[in-house]
Amino acid sequence: EVQLVESGGGLVQSGGSLRLSCAASGFTSDDYAIGWFRQAPGKEREEREGVACISTVDGSTHYADSMKGRVTISRDTAKNTVYLQMSDLKPEDTAVYYCAGDLISAPGLLRLWMLFPSTYMMDYWGKGALVTVSS
């Protein structure tokens, strides 16, 4: 059974930084990707937007425009953990941040998962971590 557990959410002031972690377990293949998504208050699940995605095999990444330039995604293969380092946070970044995972079964999926998260939805999801940015 695949499990994804987020940690590191919390309250931060505008302009501050925060690092989220996603511990993954249960994947039957090493060829998978982990993505970060966010859902702002009042938004529906279908309105979640992609933030960043990384392949656990070769470390290739794709960043969505939502936070590009202010986030860095990385992985620790020994710990099966993916990190999202966020900086220069703004009140509009307040959201529940989810990590999700799926097997990479075709080229170009990282981009599709980020651009069209409702259409190309990753199979496995964590419960989310709330990030609140105060002004």
Helices and strands as residue ranges (DSSP letters): E 3-7, E 10-13, E 18-25, E 32-39, G 45-47, E 49-55, E 61-63, E 71-76, E 81-86, G 91-93, E 95-103, H 109-115, E 124-125, E 129-134
